[in-house]
Amino acid sequence: MIAYSKKKKKKKKKYIYIIYIYVYILCYFHFNNSK
């Protein structure tokens, strides 16, 4: 059970990183289009 929750926590962290990268790319393209 401890291993299960640890695996689930790792998956959640990976998901947060994907959102951060997605937002970063969106902001990057937005600033490039503004220039």
C-alpha positions in Angstrom: 0.0 0.0 0.0 2.9 2.4 0.8 4.5 1.6 -2.6 1.1 2.2 -4.3 0.6 5.7 -2.8 4.3 6.5 -3.6 3.7 5.5 -7.3 0.5 7.6 -7.4 2.4 10.6 -5.9 5.1 10.3 -8.5 2.5 10.3 -11.3 0.8 13.4 -9.9 4.2 15.2 -9.8 4.8 14.3 -13.5 1.4 15.6 -14.4 2.2 19.0 -12.7 5.5 19.2 -14.6 3.6 18.6 -17.9 1.2 21.6 -17.1 4.2 23.8 -16.2 5.9 23.0 -19.5 2.6 23.5 -21.4 2.1 27.0 -19.8 5.7 27.9 -20.4 5.4 27.0 -24.1 2.2 29.0 -24.4 3.8 32.1 -22.8 6.9 31.7 -25.0 4.8 31.6 -28.2 2.7 34.5 -26.9 5.7 36.7 -26.3 7.2 35.8 -29.7 4.0 36.8 -31.4 3.8 40.1 -29.5 7.3 41.2 -30.7 
